[in-house]
């Protein structure tokens, strides 16, 4: 008769297997939790970025095209030592005072490049460059220009004779100022550049009895202004 061989399982081995299984499951669960948390965090960041981009786009869309151009006015124009009319040109030292206003409620304005020309009868007499500066919103300032007629400036003889005759008769000559500007509207997350050419007509300058007497602008309120965005 054959004997049955009944072998009982080892409690020790069962305990070790159970402990390993529990540790493995814990490790797997922990790894899955971390992956899920990282994925959720990335998705949240993406959603926030999309919302922020949409919000900035809406702000730019609402603000674009609502900029108000800077306002420039000639406050004064002087020739401290008068104006010398020669056979070829007009020589003088020009002192020009210009007021500039930023009328915008929301935008600051960065003035990048400004070029100024003083003319008589469409003949350029003096040129100057105004350096860059910034104006906050709803702000005003003054710009002073001090420029001398370049000796190489040559004018037509008939123009000079006419100017000499007008100065000797009613002591008034009428000049013209042109200002070319390049500036930038600035707002957090938004900027827009423009170019403008400003014409200032009918600058009446009163001269004294002597050609070397100080001459200065009269009737500044009658200056005609015309601006063109380029």
PyMOL commands that set and color helices and strands:
alter all, ss='L'
color gray80, all
select helices_A, chain A and resi 11-63+157-169+220-222
alter helices_A, ss='H'
color red, helices_A
select strands_A, chain A and resi 71-79+84-85+90-91+93-102+108-120+123-130+133-135+139-148+172-187+190-206+215-218+224-229
alter strands_A, ss='S'
color yellow, strands_A
deselect
rebuild
show_as cartoon
